[in-house]
Amino acid sequence: MSEAARRRRRLSRGALRAIAWVAGGAAFAAPFASLTLSPRPASAGAEAAPPRRQVVIVKRITRRVIVRAAPEAPQVRYVYVGGGSTGGTADPGGSAVAAPPPVTTGGS
């Protein structure tokens, strides 16, 4: 008989989960309920003067559109530049470009 009495005292998994969900929801809602039910602190300036209405300033921007004749096509001047040297010797004119310095990561 003692075994049957013990089994009757235990709740099912579903009942335990339902109780846990209810307890969790109550724990989640308790801070919000206490903040809602507590009175708001009175501010010193609120009783002295009523709050002012906000002033709205409207600014209008007018843009002018000026139509002009199309400008004349600029004179195009083509300047031809010789390509770099492909050999190992530099150009006698000194137009050879030096290679950029190697990139390092700064590591060891």
Biopython code that builds the backbone (N, CA, C, O; Angstrom):
import numpy as np
from Bio.PDB.StructureBuilder import StructureBuilder

atoms = [
    (1, "MET", "N", (0.783, -1.191, 0.000)),
    (1, "MET", "CA", (0.000, 0.000, 0.000)),
    (1, "MET", "C", (0.832, 1.265, 0.000)),
    (1, "MET", "O", (0.413, 2.286, -0.545)),
    (2, "SER", "N", (1.975, 1.207, 0.591)),
    (2, "SER", "CA", (2.815, 2.393, 0.642)),
    (2, "SER", "C", (3.282, 2.790, -0.759)),
    (2, "SER", "O", (3.450, 3.977, -1.041)),
    (3, "GLU", "N", (3.493, 1.807, -1.640)),
    (3, "GLU", "CA", (3.908, 2.111, -3.013)),
    (3, "GLU", "C", (2.779, 2.780, -3.790)),
    (3, "GLU", "O", (3.031, 3.699, -4.569)),
    (4, "ALA", "N", (1.565, 2.344, -3.595)),
    (4, "ALA", "CA", (0.432, 2.943, -4.284)),
    (4, "ALA", "C", (0.204, 4.367, -3.802)),
    (4, "ALA", "O", (-0.179, 5.226, -4.596)),
    (5, "ALA", "N", (0.424, 4.634, -2.551)),
    (5, "ALA", "CA", (0.253, 5.988, -2.012)),
    (5, "ALA", "C", (1.315, 6.931, -2.582)),
    (5, "ALA", "O", (1.027, 8.097, -2.850)),
    (6, "ARG", "N", (2.498, 6.449, -2.760)),
    (6, "ARG", "CA", (3.572, 7.277, -3.323)),
    (6, "ARG", "C", (3.273, 7.638, -4.774)),
    (6, "ARG", "O", (3.531, 8.762, -5.204)),
    (7, "ARG", "N", (2.740, 6.702, -5.512)),
    (7, "ARG", "CA", (2.448, 6.958, -6.913)),
    (7, "ARG", "C", (1.339, 7.984, -7.057)),
    (7, "ARG", "O", (1.368, 8.781, -7.995)),
    (8, "ARG", "N", (0.401, 7.992, -6.196)),
    (8, "ARG", "CA", (-0.694, 8.948, -6.273)),
    (8, "ARG", "C", (-0.220, 10.365, -5.947)),
    (8, "ARG", "O", (-0.806, 11.325, -6.448)),
    (9, "ARG", "N", (0.801, 10.527, -5.141)),
    (9, "ARG", "CA", (1.293, 11.852, -4.761)),
    (9, "ARG", "C", (2.062, 12.526, -5.888)),
    (9, "ARG", "O", (2.069, 13.755, -5.969)),
    (10, "ARG", "N", (2.700, 11.769, -6.749)),
    (10, "ARG", "CA", (3.498, 12.353, -7.839)),
    (10, "ARG", "C", (2.596, 12.869, -8.933)),
    (10, "ARG", "O", (1.564, 12.276, -9.247)),
    (11, "LEU", "N", (3.006, 13.992, -9.510)),
    (11, "LEU", "CA", (2.276, 14.571, -10.628)),
    (11, "LEU", "C", (2.851, 14.050, -11.938)),
    (11, "LEU", "O", (3.997, 13.604, -11.991)),
    (12, "SER", "N", (2.072, 14.109, -12.960)),
    (12, "SER", "CA", (2.546, 13.657, -14.268)),
    (12, "SER", "C", (3.496, 14.698, -14.851)),
    (12, "SER", "O", (3.584, 15.827, -14.367)),
    (13, "ARG", "N", (4.194, 14.296, -15.886)),
    (13, "ARG", "CA", (5.123, 15.217, -16.544)),
    (13, "ARG", "C", (4.394, 16.424, -17.113)),
    (13, "ARG", "O", (4.882, 17.550, -17.019)),
    (14, "GLY", "N", (3.250, 16.198, -17.692)),
    (14, "GLY", "CA", (2.471, 17.300, -18.264)),
    (14, "GLY", "C", (2.049, 18.304, -17.209)),
    (14, "GLY", "O", (2.088, 19.513, -17.442)),
    (15, "ALA", "N", (1.645, 17.804, -16.042)),
    (15, "ALA", "CA", (1.240, 18.703, -14.959)),
    (15, "ALA", "C", (2.433, 19.491, -14.442)),
    (15, "ALA", "O", (2.325, 20.688, -14.175)),
    (16, "LEU", "N", (3.576, 18.815, -14.299)),
    (16, "LEU", "CA", (4.785, 19.519, -13.849)),
    (16, "LEU", "C", (5.212, 20.583, -14.854)),
    (16, "LEU", "O", (5.614, 21.679, -14.462)),
    (17, "ARG", "N", (5.129, 20.274, -16.133)),
    (17, "ARG", "CA", (5.488, 21.260, -17.149)),
    (17, "ARG", "C", (4.524, 22.438, -17.148)),
    (17, "ARG", "O", (4.937, 23.585, -17.324)),
    (18, "ALA", "N", (3.244, 22.157, -16.949)),
    (18, "ALA", "CA", (2.259, 23.237, -16.896)),
    (18, "ALA", "C", (2.523, 24.150, -15.704)),
    (18, "ALA", "O", (2.439, 25.372, -15.824)),
    (19, "ILE", "N", (2.838, 23.567, -14.568)),
    (19, "ILE", "CA", (3.157, 24.373, -13.382)),
    (19, "ILE", "C", (4.423, 25.191, -13.615)),
    (19, "ILE", "O", (4.501, 26.348, -13.202)),
    (20, "ALA", "N", (5.415, 24.594, -14.274)),
    (20, "ALA", "CA", (6.657, 25.314, -14.563)),
    (20, "ALA", "C", (6.405, 26.479, -15.510)),
    (20, "ALA", "O", (6.972, 27.554, -15.320)),
    (21, "TRP", "N", (5.570, 26.292, -16.523)),
    (21, "TRP", "CA", (5.247, 27.381, -17.455)),
    (21, "TRP", "C", (4.510, 28.514, -16.746)),
    (21, "TRP", "O", (4.794, 29.688, -16.983)),
    (22, "VAL", "N", (3.576, 28.166, -15.887)),
    (22, "VAL", "CA", (2.829, 29.187, -15.144)),
    (22, "VAL", "C", (3.774, 29.952, -14.222)),
    (22, "VAL", "O", (3.700, 31.179, -14.141)),
    (23, "ALA", "N", (4.656, 29.242, -13.530)),
    (23, "ALA", "CA", (5.607, 29.901, -12.629)),
    (23, "ALA", "C", (6.570, 30.798, -13.414)),
    (23, "ALA", "O", (6.889, 31.901, -12.970)),
    (24, "GLY", "N", (7.024, 30.337, -14.560)),
    (24, "GLY", "CA", (7.916, 31.151, -15.390)),
    (24, "GLY", "C", (7.228, 32.397, -15.908)),
    (24, "GLY", "O", (7.816, 33.479, -15.912)),
    (25, "GLY", "N", (5.981, 32.253, -16.348)),
    (25, "GLY", "CA", (5.234, 33.423, -16.819)),
    (25, "GLY", "C", (4.989, 34.422, -15.711)),
    (25, "GLY", "O", (5.069, 35.630, -15.933)),
    (26, "ALA", "N", (4.689, 33.929, -14.510)),
    (26, "ALA", "CA", (4.494, 34.829, -13.373)),
    (26, "ALA", "C", (5.791, 35.537, -13.011)),
    (26, "ALA", "O", (5.774, 36.724, -12.687)),
    (27, "ALA", "N", (6.912, 34.830, -13.059)),
    (27, "ALA", "CA", (8.202, 35.447, -12.762)),
    (27, "ALA", "C", (8.565, 36.490, -13.809)),
    (27, "ALA", "O", (9.190, 37.500, -13.489)),
    (28, "PHE", "N", (8.180, 36.253, -15.051)),
    (28, "PHE", "CA", (8.461, 37.219, -16.113)),
    (28, "PHE", "C", (7.582, 38.458, -15.979)),
    (28, "PHE", "O", (8.048, 39.571, -16.220)),
    (29, "ALA", "N", (6.332, 38.284, -15.603)),
    (29, "ALA", "CA", (5.390, 39.399, -15.543)),
    (29, "ALA", "C", (5.469, 40.183, -14.240)),
    (29, "ALA", "O", (4.979, 41.311, -14.186)),
    (30, "ALA", "N", (6.063, 39.631, -13.195)),
    (30, "ALA", "CA", (6.095, 40.290, -11.889)),
    (30, "ALA", "C", (6.781, 41.659, -11.920)),
    (30, "ALA", "O", (6.224, 42.600, -11.355)),
    (31, "PRO", "N", (7.953, 41.833, -12.542)),
    (31, "PRO", "CA", (8.574, 43.170, -12.550)),
    (31, "PRO", "C", (7.723, 44.199, -13.287)),
    (31, "PRO", "O", (7.631, 45.349, -12.858)),
    (32, "PHE", "N", (7.103, 43.793, -14.387)),
    (32, "PHE", "CA", (6.275, 44.735, -15.148)),
    (32, "PHE", "C", (5.042, 45.138, -14.341)),
    (32, "PHE", "O", (4.629, 46.297, -14.361)),
    (33, "ALA", "N", (4.470, 44.186, -13.643)),
    (33, "ALA", "CA", (3.296, 44.497, -12.830)),
    (33, "ALA", "C", (3.664, 45.424, -11.683)),
    (33, "ALA", "O", (2.900, 46.335, -11.363)),
    (34, "SER", "N", (4.813, 45.214, -11.058)),
    (34, "SER", "CA", (5.208, 46.084, -9.952)),
    (34, "SER", "C", (5.523, 47.493, -10.447)),
    (34, "SER", "O", (5.227, 48.466, -9.753)),
    (35, "LEU", "N", (6.115, 47.622, -11.628)),
    (35, "LEU", "CA", (6.376, 48.957, -12.179)),
    (35, "LEU", "C", (5.080, 49.655, -12.573)),
    (35, "LEU", "O", (4.960, 50.870, -12.417)),
    (36, "THR", "N", (4.126, 48.912, -13.073)),
    (36, "THR", "CA", (2.846, 49.502, -13.478)),
    (36, "THR", "C", (2.046, 49.967, -12.269)),
    (36, "THR", "O", (1.411, 51.021, -12.314)),
    (37, "LEU", "N", (2.071, 49.196, -11.198)),
    (37, "LEU", "CA", (1.262, 49.510, -10.026)),
    (37, "LEU", "C", (1.895, 50.556, -9.116)),
    (37, "LEU", "O", (1.196, 51.167, -8.307)),
    (38, "SER", "N", (3.205, 50.776, -9.230)),
    (38, "SER", "CA", (3.854, 51.753, -8.354)),
    (38, "SER", "C", (3.521, 53.168, -8.819)),
    (38, "SER", "O", (3.403, 53.401, -10.022)),
    (39, "PRO", "N", (3.364, 54.130, -7.883)),
    (39, "PRO", "CA", (3.031, 55.504, -8.278)),
    (39, "PRO", "C", (4.239, 56.203, -8.891)),
    (39, "PRO", "O", (5.384, 55.917, -8.543)),
    (40, "ARG", "N", (3.961, 57.119, -9.804)),
    (40, "ARG", "CA", (5.045, 57.864, -10.443)),
    (40, "ARG", "C", (5.547, 58.942, -9.500)),
    (40, "ARG", "O", (4.758, 59.523, -8.755)),
    (41, "PRO", "N", (6.842, 59.220, -9.516)),
    (41, "PRO", "CA", (7.359, 60.285, -8.663)),
    (41, "PRO", "C", (6.915, 61.648, -9.187)),
    (41, "PRO", "O", (6.873, 61.883, -10.394)),
    (42, "ALA", "N", (6.587, 62.535, -8.259)),
    (42, "ALA", "CA", (6.150, 63.872, -8.647)),
    (42, "ALA", "C", (7.370, 64.726, -8.927)),
    (42, "ALA", "O", (8.314, 64.744, -8.137)),
    (43, "SER", "N", (7.358, 65.437, -10.050)),
    (43, "SER", "CA", (8.466, 66.319, -10.374)),
    (43, "SER", "C", (8.156, 67.719, -9.855)),
    (43, "SER", "O", (6.991, 68.113, -9.809)),
    (44, "ALA", "N", (9.172, 68.469, -9.468)),
    (44, "ALA", "CA", (8.982, 69.785, -8.861)),
    (44, "ALA", "C", (8.497, 70.803, -9.875)),
    (44, "ALA", "O", (7.690, 71.665, -9.526)),
    (45, "GLY", "N", (8.956, 70.739, -11.118)),
    (45, "GLY", "CA", (8.594, 71.733, -12.128)),
    (45, "GLY", "C", (7.231, 71.502, -12.741)),
    (45, "GLY", "O", (6.665, 72.425, -13.326)),
    (46, "ALA", "N", (6.687, 70.314, -12.631)),
    (46, "ALA", "CA", (5.419, 69.996, -13.288)),
    (46, "ALA", "C", (4.249, 70.709, -12.620)),
    (46, "ALA", "O", (3.294, 71.085, -13.300)),
    (47, "GLU", "N", (4.302, 70.899, -11.321)),
    (47, "GLU", "CA", (3.198, 71.546, -10.617)),
    (47, "GLU", "C", (3.232, 73.057, -10.791)),
    (47, "GLU", "O", (2.180, 73.695, -10.747)),
    (48, "ALA", "N", (4.402, 73.648, -10.986)),
    (48, "ALA", "CA", (4.530, 75.100, -11.055)),
    (48, "ALA", "C", (3.982, 75.652, -12.370)),
    (48, "ALA", "O", (3.232, 76.628, -12.357)),
    (49, "ALA", "N", (4.336, 75.058, -13.486)),
    (49, "ALA", "CA", (3.917, 75.585, -14.782)),
    (49, "ALA", "C", (3.448, 74.445, -15.667)),
    (49, "ALA", "O", (4.022, 73.356, -15.639)),
    (50, "PRO", "N", (2.398, 74.689, -16.461)),
    (50, "PRO", "CA", (1.965, 73.642, -17.389)),
    (50, "PRO", "C", (2.995, 73.477, -18.506)),
    (50, "PRO", "O", (3.719, 74.420, -18.826)),
    (51, "PRO", "N", (3.062, 72.319, -19.083)),
    (51, "PRO", "CA", (4.059, 72.105, -20.142)),
    (51, "PRO", "C", (3.743, 72.960, -21.367)),
    (51, "PRO", "O", (2.579, 73.155, -21.717)),
    (52, "ARG", "N", (4.784, 73.463, -22.008)),
    (52, "ARG", "CA", (4.630, 74.295, -23.200)),
    (52, "ARG", "C", (4.368, 73.420, -24.417)),
    (52, "ARG", "O", (4.795, 72.268, -24.491)),
    (53, "ARG", "N", (3.664, 73.999, -25.353)),
    (53, "ARG", "CA", (3.449, 73.293, -26.606)),
    (53, "ARG", "C", (4.686, 73.453, -27.471)),
    (53, "ARG", "O", (5.347, 74.491, -27.437)),
    (54, "GLN", "N", (4.985, 72.464, -28.215)),
    (54, "GLN", "CA", (6.159, 72.491, -29.069)),
    (54, "GLN", "C", (5.895, 73.386, -30.269)),
    (54, "GLN", "O", (4.836, 73.305, -30.890)),
    (55, "VAL", "N", (6.860, 74.241, -30.593)),
    (55, "VAL", "CA", (6.735, 75.156, -31.711)),
    (55, "VAL", "C", (7.290, 74.463, -32.958)),
    (55, "VAL", "O", (8.391, 73.913, -32.952)),
    (56, "VAL", "N", (6.497, 74.508, -34.015)),
    (56, "VAL", "CA", (6.915, 73.897, -35.272)),
    (56, "VAL", "C", (7.310, 75.011, -36.225)),
    (56, "VAL", "O", (6.518, 75.919, -36.477)),
    (57, "ILE", "N", (8.511, 74.957, -36.753)),
    (57, "ILE", "CA", (9.008, 75.947, -37.700)),
    (57, "ILE", "C", (9.018, 75.304, -39.079)),
    (57, "ILE", "O", (9.621, 74.251, -39.282)),
    (58, "VAL", "N", (8.345, 75.948, -40.019)),
    (58, "VAL", "CA", (8.268, 75.429, -41.378)),
    (58, "VAL", "C", (9.161, 76.292, -42.253)),
    (58, "VAL", "O", (8.991, 77.509, -42.321)),
    (59, "LYS", "N", (10.105, 75.658, -42.916)),
    (59, "LYS", "CA", (11.005, 76.372, -43.829)),
    (59, "LYS", "C", (10.760, 75.839, -45.228)),
    (59, "LYS", "O", (10.741, 74.632, -45.465)),
    (60, "ARG", "N", (10.574, 76.771, -46.141)),
    (60, "ARG", "CA", (10.371, 76.369, -47.531)),
    (60, "ARG", "C", (11.593, 76.758, -48.339)),
    (60, "ARG", "O", (12.115, 77.866, -48.219)),
    (61, "ILE", "N", (12.033, 75.831, -49.158)),
    (61, "ILE", "CA", (13.199, 76.079, -50.004)),
    (61, "ILE", "C", (12.718, 76.110, -51.441)),
    (61, "ILE", "O", (12.111, 75.161, -51.938)),
    (62, "THR", "N", (13.004, 77.219, -52.093)),
    (62, "THR", "CA", (12.631, 77.364, -53.497)),
    (62, "THR", "C", (13.902, 77.246, -54.323)),
    (62, "THR", "O", (14.877, 77.964, -54.099)),
    (63, "ARG", "N", (13.874, 76.355, -55.254)),
    (63, "ARG", "CA", (15.035, 76.174, -56.123)),
    (63, "ARG", "C", (14.734, 76.808, -57.471)),
    (63, "ARG", "O", (13.648, 76.646, -58.028)),
    (64, "ARG", "N", (15.698, 77.516, -57.969)),
    (64, "ARG", "CA", (15.539, 78.137, -59.279)),
    (64, "ARG", "C", (16.173, 77.237, -60.332)),
    (64, "ARG", "O", (17.228, 76.640, -60.120)),
    (65, "VAL", "N", (15.514, 77.163, -61.440)),
    (65, "VAL", "CA", (16.036, 76.397, -62.557)),
    (65, "VAL", "C", (16.373, 77.383, -63.661)),
    (65, "VAL", "O", (15.493, 78.083, -64.161)),
    (66, "ILE", "N", (17.629, 77.443, -64.040)),
    (66, "ILE", "CA", (18.081, 78.361, -65.076)),
    (66, "ILE", "C", (18.486, 77.521, -66.278)),
    (66, "ILE", "O", (19.339, 76.639, -66.172)),
    (67, "VAL", "N", (17.877, 77.798, -67.404)),
    (67, "VAL", "CA", (18.160, 77.059, -68.623)),
    (67, "VAL", "C", (19.149, 77.865, -69.442)),
    (67, "VAL", "O", (18.914, 79.038, -69.733)),
    (68, "ARG", "N", (20.234, 77.250, -69.805)),
    (68, "ARG", "CA", (21.262, 77.909, -70.615)),
    (68, "ARG", "C", (21.502, 77.076, -71.866)),
    (68, "ARG", "O", (21.134, 75.904, -71.943)),
    (69, "ALA", "N", (22.127, 77.716, -72.832)),
    (69, "ALA", "CA", (22.495, 77.003, -74.060)),
    (69, "ALA", "C", (23.625, 76.023, -73.738)),
    (69, "ALA", "O", (24.421, 76.249, -72.826)),
    (70, "ALA", "N", (23.675, 74.953, -74.489)),
    (70, "ALA", "CA", (24.708, 73.947, -74.270)),
    (70, "ALA", "C", (26.080, 74.554, -74.518)),
    (70, "ALA", "O", (26.243, 75.296, -75.486)),
    (71, "PRO", "N", (27.059, 74.272, -73.693)),
    (71, "PRO", "CA", (28.395, 74.835, -73.905)),
    (71, "PRO", "C", (29.046, 74.207, -75.130)),
    (71, "PRO", "O", (28.719, 73.093, -75.540)),
    (72, "GLU", "N", (29.966, 74.952, -75.689)),
    (72, "GLU", "CA", (30.698, 74.435, -76.850)),
    (72, "GLU", "C", (31.577, 73.273, -76.401)),
    (72, "GLU", "O", (32.043, 73.215, -75.264)),
    (73, "ALA", "N", (31.782, 72.364, -77.325)),
    (73, "ALA", "CA", (32.619, 71.211, -77.018)),
    (73, "ALA", "C", (34.048, 71.686, -76.794)),
    (73, "ALA", "O", (34.564, 72.471, -77.590)),
    (74, "PRO", "N", (34.690, 71.234, -75.742)),
    (74, "PRO", "CA", (36.066, 71.673, -75.497)),
    (74, "PRO", "C", (37.015, 71.080, -76.532)),
    (74, "PRO", "O", (36.774, 70.014, -77.099)),
    (75, "GLN", "N", (38.079, 71.798, -76.748)),
    (75, "GLN", "CA", (39.099, 71.305, -77.665)),
    (75, "GLN", "C", (39.824, 70.139, -77.006)),
    (75, "GLN", "O", (40.360, 70.276, -75.907)),
    (76, "VAL", "N", (39.839, 69.009, -77.670)),
    (76, "VAL", "CA", (40.472, 67.815, -77.123)),
    (76, "VAL", "C", (41.889, 67.741, -77.643)),
    (76, "VAL", "O", (42.123, 67.884, -78.843)),
    (77, "ARG", "N", (42.837, 67.518, -76.748)),
    (77, "ARG", "CA", (44.233, 67.391, -77.141)),
    (77, "ARG", "C", (44.718, 66.021, -76.705)),
    (77, "ARG", "O", (44.690, 65.691, -75.520)),
    (78, "TYR", "N", (45.157, 65.234, -77.656)),
    (78, "TYR", "CA", (45.638, 63.893, -77.375)),
    (78, "TYR", "C", (47.135, 63.939, -77.148)),
    (78, "TYR", "O", (47.869, 64.544, -77.928)),
    (79, "VAL", "N", (47.593, 63.295, -76.068)),
    (79, "VAL", "CA", (49.014, 63.233, -75.763)),
    (79, "VAL", "C", (49.381, 61.759, -75.718)),
    (79, "VAL", "O", (48.827, 60.994, -74.928)),
    (80, "TYR", "N", (50.311, 61.371, -76.565)),
    (80, "TYR", "CA", (50.741, 59.982, -76.612)),
    (80, "TYR", "C", (51.948, 59.803, -75.710)),
    (80, "TYR", "O", (52.899, 60.583, -75.752)),
    (81, "VAL", "N", (51.892, 58.758, -74.892)),
    (81, "VAL", "CA", (52.984, 58.457, -73.985)),
    (81, "VAL", "C", (53.511, 57.089, -74.369)),
    (81, "VAL", "O", (52.739, 56.152, -74.570)),
    (82, "GLY", "N", (54.818, 56.975, -74.470)),
    (82, "GLY", "CA", (55.431, 55.702, -74.827)),
    (82, "GLY", "C", (55.251, 54.692, -73.713)),
    (82, "GLY", "O", (55.149, 55.054, -72.541)),
    (83, "GLY", "N", (55.212, 53.422, -74.089)),
    (83, "GLY", "CA", (55.064, 52.360, -73.092)),
    (83, "GLY", "C", (56.351, 52.166, -72.331)),
    (83, "GLY", "O", (57.404, 52.622, -72.777)),
    (84, "GLY", "N", (56.295, 51.509, -71.209)),
    (84, "GLY", "CA", (57.476, 51.240, -70.390)),
    (84, "GLY", "C", (58.390, 50.246, -71.090)),
    (84, "GLY", "O", (57.970, 49.548, -72.014)),
    (85, "SER", "N", (59.627, 50.185, -70.651)),
    (85, "SER", "CA", (60.568, 49.266, -71.278)),
    (85, "SER", "C", (60.316, 47.860, -70.770)),
    (85, "SER", "O", (60.012, 47.662, -69.593)),
    (86, "THR", "N", (60.440, 46.894, -71.650)),
    (86, "THR", "CA", (60.223, 45.499, -71.270)),
    (86, "THR", "C", (61.527, 44.795, -70.981)),
    (86, "THR", "O", (61.521, 43.701, -70.416)),
    (87, "GLY", "N", (62.643, 45.389, -71.350)),
    (87, "GLY", "CA", (63.941, 44.760, -71.132)),
    (87, "GLY", "C", (64.465, 45.049, -69.736)),
    (87, "GLY", "O", (63.801, 45.694, -68.925)),
    (88, "GLY", "N", (65.670, 44.558, -69.475)),
    (88, "GLY", "CA", (66.260, 44.733, -68.156)),
    (88, "GLY", "C", (66.977, 46.059, -68.010)),
    (88, "GLY", "O", (67.358, 46.417, -66.896)),
    (89, "THR", "N", (67.180, 46.808, -69.097)),
    (89, "THR", "CA", (67.912, 48.069, -68.996)),
    (89, "THR", "C", (66.928, 49.218, -68.944)),
    (89, "THR", "O", (65.830, 49.135, -69.493)),
    (90, "ALA", "N", (67.326, 50.282, -68.288)),
    (90, "ALA", "CA", (66.470, 51.454, -68.156)),
    (90, "ALA", "C", (66.534, 52.281, -69.433)),
    (90, "ALA", "O", (67.505, 52.209, -70.187)),
    (91, "ASP", "N", (65.498, 53.057, -69.661)),
    (91, "ASP", "CA", (65.430, 53.939, -70.817)),
    (91, "ASP", "C", (66.472, 55.042, -70.660)),
    (91, "ASP", "O", (66.619, 55.569, -69.557)),
    (92, "PRO", "N", (67.200, 55.414, -71.707)),
    (92, "PRO", "CA", (68.217, 56.458, -71.572)),
    (92, "PRO", "C", (67.601, 57.799, -71.145)),
    (92, "PRO", "O", (68.293, 58.645, -70.579)),
    (93, "GLY", "N", (66.341, 57.989, -71.407)),
    (93, "GLY", "CA", (65.709, 59.246, -71.015)),
    (93, "GLY", "C", (65.348, 59.282, -69.539)),
    (93, "GLY", "O", (64.965, 60.336, -69.032)),
    (94, "GLY", "N", (65.458, 58.169, -68.839)),
    (94, "GLY", "CA", (65.144, 58.124, -67.409)),
    (94, "GLY", "C", (63.657, 57.980, -67.126)),
    (94, "GLY", "O", (63.193, 58.363, -66.052)),
    (95, "SER", "N", (62.901, 57.429, -68.081)),
    (95, "SER", "CA", (61.458, 57.313, -67.876)),
    (95, "SER", "C", (61.056, 55.965, -67.278)),
    (95, "SER", "O", (59.863, 55.680, -67.166)),
    (96, "ALA", "N", (62.024, 55.133, -66.893)),
    (96, "ALA", "CA", (61.701, 53.832, -66.336)),
    (96, "ALA", "C", (61.123, 54.016, -64.921)),
    (96, "ALA", "O", (61.579, 54.867, -64.158)),
    (97, "VAL", "N", (60.132, 53.216, -64.597)),
    (97, "VAL", "CA", (59.479, 53.310, -63.298)),
    (97, "VAL", "C", (60.015, 52.204, -62.411)),
    (97, "VAL", "O", (60.116, 51.050, -62.828)),
    (98, "ALA", "N", (60.363, 52.573, -61.163)),
    (98, "ALA", "CA", (60.897, 51.577, -60.237)),
    (98, "ALA", "C", (59.753, 50.714, -59.701)),
    (98, "ALA", "O", (58.611, 51.168, -59.619)),
    (99, "ALA", "N", (60.064, 49.479, -59.341)),
    (99, "ALA", "CA", (59.066, 48.575, -58.792)),
    (99, "ALA", "C", (58.685, 49.042, -57.378)),
    (99, "ALA", "O", (59.522, 49.595, -56.666)),
    (100, "PRO", "N", (57.436, 48.824, -56.971)),
    (100, "PRO", "CA", (57.034, 49.240, -55.620)),
    (100, "PRO", "C", (57.705, 48.367, -54.569)),
    (100, "PRO", "O", (58.099, 47.238, -54.860)),
    (101, "PRO", "N", (57.838, 48.883, -53.343)),
    (101, "PRO", "CA", (58.492, 48.080, -52.289)),
    (101, "PRO", "C", (57.617, 46.870, -51.938)),
    (101, "PRO", "O", (56.397, 46.923, -52.099)),
    (102, "PRO", "N", (58.225, 45.793, -51.466)),
    (102, "PRO", "CA", (57.452, 44.597, -51.122)),
    (102, "PRO", "C", (56.535, 44.853, -49.926)),
    (102, "PRO", "O", (56.871, 45.629, -49.031)),
    (103, "VAL", "N", (55.401, 44.207, -49.921)),
    (103, "VAL", "CA", (54.425, 44.357, -48.848)),
    (103, "VAL", "C", (54.724, 43.324, -47.778)),
    (103, "VAL", "O", (54.866, 42.138, -48.077)),
    (104, "THR", "N", (54.822, 43.772, -46.520)),
    (104, "THR", "CA", (55.070, 42.844, -45.423)),
    (104, "THR", "C", (53.909, 42.894, -44.462)),
    (104, "THR", "O", (53.192, 43.891, -44.384)),
    (105, "THR", "N", (53.728, 41.813, -43.732)),
    (105, "THR", "CA", (52.644, 41.762, -42.751)),
    (105, "THR", "C", (53.102, 42.224, -41.387)),
    (105, "THR", "O", (52.272, 42.379, -40.491)),
    (106, "GLY", "N", (54.371, 42.446, -41.196)),
    (106, "GLY", "CA", (54.871, 42.900, -39.908)),
    (106, "GLY", "C", (55.047, 41.784, -38.911)),
    (106, "GLY", "O", (55.385, 42.046, -37.756)),
    (107, "GLY", "N", (54.832, 40.560, -39.310)),
    (107, "GLY", "CA", (54.977, 39.423, -38.408)),
    (107, "GLY", "C", (56.419, 38.985, -38.278)),
    (107, "GLY", "O", (57.314, 39.596, -38.862)),
    (108, "SER", "N", (56.647, 37.938, -37.521)),
    (108, "SER", "CA", (58.024, 37.483, -37.339)),
    (108, "SER", "C", (58.403, 36.462, -38.371)),
    (108, "SER", "O", (59.531, 35.969, -38.367)),
]
sb = StructureBuilder()
sb.init_structure("model")
sb.init_model(0)
sb.init_chain("A")
sb.init_seg("    ")
for serial, (resi, resn, name, xyz) in enumerate(atoms, 1):
    if name == "N":
        sb.init_residue(resn, " ", resi, " ")
    sb.init_atom(name, np.array(xyz, "f"), 0.0, 1.0, " ", f" {name:<3s}", serial, name[0])
structure = sb.get_structure()
